[in-house]
Each structure stands twice: as C-alpha cells, then as structure tokens.
Amino acid sequence: MMLACWYEKIYVVQKPVARGYKKKGHDVTLYIDYKGENKIQGSKSYKQNSQELENAIKNAYIYAYKRLILRR
C-alpha cells in the first residue's frame, strides 16, 4: 500500500507541534500530502519515535490508499 501511495505521490508527513530544541523531540502531528496540492491534516499529536506514531503512520497510509486510490 505504501508503494502504491508513493507512486501516486501521496505521502504521510510528520509536522512538529512546536519549533526549537527539546531533548526527546517535540510531539508531532500527521498530515497526508496529496500530490503536493491538498493536505489532509490530522488532529491528534504523537510522541516522536514511538510505537503509537508508527501505527498511526501505517493507518494513515491505509486510509489514503482506500480513500484516494481505490475510489477513483
């Protein structure tokens, strides 16, 4: 699914909540970048390098695949 999304130029991007330096990093929110034009913003924030963030990224790619690729 991730390869299909990348082929269609659909990416899940992490965006830090705050700027600057923090020892373990600032929390991040996710958004889906659809061909560099549209962005679908997430509302929940996640700790960097956590298992919860990895699961959220996988779920975001599954959502993007079902919603943006299969519904054409």
Backbone as CSV, one residue per row, in Angstrom:
resi,resn,N_x,N_y,N_z,CA_x,CA_y,CA_z,C_x,C_y,C_z
1,MET,0.813,-1.196,0.000,0.000,0.000,0.000,0.856,1.259,0.000
2,MET,1.944,1.229,0.776,2.793,2.413,0.825,3.413,2.687,-0.544
3,LEU,3.844,1.642,-1.244,4.441,1.823,-2.570,3.426,2.386,-3.555
4,ALA,2.189,1.919,-3.461,1.134,2.446,-4.335,0.885,3.924,-4.032
5,CYS,0.897,4.291,-2.761,0.701,5.697,-2.382,1.863,6.545,-2.889
6,TRP,3.077,6.065,-2.718,4.250,6.818,-3.171,4.236,6.976,-4.682
7,TYR,3.801,5.935,-5.399,3.720,6.020,-6.854,2.734,7.103,-7.289
8,GLU,1.662,7.240,-6.546,0.649,8.262,-6.832,0.960,9.608,-6.178
9,LYS,2.148,9.739,-5.610,2.607,10.969,-4.945,1.729,11.345,-3.750
10,ILE,1.431,10.339,-2.938,0.687,10.548,-1.700,1.627,10.185,-0.557
11,TYR,1.874,11.133,0.335,2.830,10.930,1.417,2.190,11.284,2.760
12,VAL,2.601,10.561,3.798,2.219,10.901,5.167,3.414,11.621,5.774
13,VAL,3.201,12.857,6.217,4.279,13.718,6.673,4.094,14.027,8.148
14,GLN,5.215,14.029,8.885,5.196,14.407,10.300,5.510,15.896,10.411
15,LYS,4.707,16.596,11.197,4.926,18.022,11.399,5.053,18.285,12.897
16,PRO,6.182,18.832,13.352,6.339,19.113,14.785,5.313,20.126,15.278
17,VAL,4.890,19.937,16.517,3.908,20.841,17.111,4.544,22.187,17.435
18,ALA,5.807,22.174,17.866,6.494,23.407,18.241,7.875,23.441,17.586
19,ARG,8.442,24.622,17.501,9.781,24.797,16.947,10.806,24.811,18.065
20,GLY,12.054,24.585,17.698,13.121,24.660,18.671,13.629,23.288,19.073
21,TYR,14.505,23.288,20.072,15.146,22.062,20.517,14.491,21.544,21.787
22,LYS,14.298,20.250,21.845,13.828,19.565,23.036,14.555,18.233,23.074
23,LYS,14.957,17.784,24.225,15.830,16.618,24.336,15.293,15.397,23.591
24,LYS,14.060,15.022,23.788,13.493,13.853,23.109,12.613,14.243,21.929
25,GLY,12.659,15.484,21.538,11.891,15.951,20.391,10.485,16.378,20.781
26,HIS,9.965,17.314,20.020,8.597,17.776,20.237,7.615,16.747,19.692
27,ASP,6.402,16.802,20.184,5.354,15.951,19.640,5.102,16.345,18.185
28,VAL,4.547,15.415,17.428,4.274,15.675,16.019,2.814,15.378,15.703
29,THR,2.302,16.043,14.685,1.007,15.706,14.115,1.269,15.191,12.701
30,LEU,0.335,14.457,12.169,0.481,13.893,10.833,-0.449,14.594,9.862
31,TYR,-0.008,14.693,8.638,-0.916,15.114,7.572,-0.591,14.326,6.312
32,ILE,-1.586,14.179,5.463,-1.429,13.458,4.208,-1.258,14.487,3.104
33,ASP,-0.125,14.431,2.422,0.176,15.318,1.307,-0.249,14.611,0.029
34,TYR,-1.275,15.132,-0.623,-1.832,14.519,-1.825,-1.354,15.274,-3.059
35,LYS,-0.343,14.744,-3.715,0.234,15.293,-4.947,0.723,16.731,-4.778
36,GLY,1.139,17.098,-3.588,1.676,18.426,-3.344,0.644,19.534,-3.384
37,GLU,-0.623,19.204,-3.548,-1.665,20.223,-3.669,-2.561,20.269,-2.438
38,ASN,-3.174,19.148,-2.112,-4.106,19.094,-0.995,-3.428,18.465,0.205
39,LYS,-3.794,18.927,1.369,-3.265,18.363,2.599,-4.425,18.023,3.520
40,ILE,-4.450,16.786,3.991,-5.463,16.345,4.934,-4.796,16.312,6.301
41,GLN,-5.148,17.253,7.165,-4.500,17.442,8.455,-5.090,16.531,9.518
42,GLY,-4.222,15.907,10.296,-4.664,15.123,11.440,-4.827,16.013,12.655
43,SER,-5.551,15.530,13.655,-5.803,16.360,14.832,-5.063,15.865,16.070
44,LYS,-4.653,14.625,16.089,-4.010,14.049,17.264,-2.498,14.227,17.175
45,SER,-1.843,14.425,18.330,-0.386,14.547,18.341,0.228,13.283,18.951
46,TYR,1.439,12.973,18.499,2.134,11.749,18.910,3.555,12.084,19.342
47,LYS,4.104,11.282,20.238,5.499,11.431,20.630,6.385,10.890,19.524
48,GLN,7.513,11.551,19.294,8.431,11.093,18.255,9.030,9.748,18.620
49,ASN,9.288,8.933,17.604,9.935,7.625,17.744,9.178,6.684,18.675
50,SER,7.865,6.733,18.632,7.063,5.841,19.478,6.343,4.817,18.611
51,GLN,5.958,3.727,19.225,5.204,2.690,18.515,3.842,3.219,18.088
52,GLU,3.263,4.069,18.898,1.965,4.675,18.566,2.060,5.506,17.283
53,LEU,3.167,6.222,17.109,3.370,7.013,15.891,3.519,6.104,14.673
54,GLU,4.263,5.027,14.804,4.424,4.084,13.692,3.085,3.489,13.275
55,ASN,2.267,3.118,14.258,0.937,2.581,13.951,0.053,3.628,13.278
56,ALA,0.153,4.875,13.730,-0.650,5.947,13.136,-0.233,6.193,11.687
57,ILE,1.057,6.104,11.390,1.530,6.297,10.021,1.014,5.173,9.126
58,LYS,1.077,3.943,9.616,0.554,2.813,8.845,-0.939,2.981,8.589
59,ASN,-1.681,3.374,9.614,-3.126,3.588,9.455,-3.424,4.730,8.487
60,ALA,-2.590,5.761,8.486,-2.792,6.882,7.574,-2.572,6.439,6.128
61,TYR,-1.574,5.593,5.896,-1.357,5.086,4.539,-2.501,4.175,4.104
62,ILE,-3.018,3.374,5.015,-4.165,2.524,4.690,-5.370,3.398,4.338
63,TYR,-5.609,4.430,5.125,-6.703,5.368,4.856,-6.527,6.034,3.495
64,ALA,-5.319,6.513,3.218,-5.064,7.199,1.947,-5.244,6.246,0.777
65,TYR,-4.801,5.016,0.920,-4.943,4.031,-0.151,-6.413,3.759,-0.456
66,LYS,-7.184,3.520,0.602,-8.603,3.214,0.405,-9.376,4.427,-0.094
67,ARG,-9.077,5.577,0.451,-9.860,6.784,0.158,-9.461,7.458,-1.145
68,LEU,-8.151,7.537,-1.422,-7.689,8.336,-2.553,-7.325,7.516,-3.788
69,ILE,-6.980,6.243,-3.625,-6.578,5.449,-4.776,-7.709,4.537,-5.230
70,LEU,-8.323,3.806,-4.319,-9.349,2.846,-4.692,-10.666,3.492,-5.123
71,ARG,-10.922,4.703,-4.699,-12.199,5.365,-5.004,-12.202,6.131,-6.308
72,ARG,-11.251,5.893,-7.167,-11.229,6.619,-8.438,-12.244,6.123,-9.383
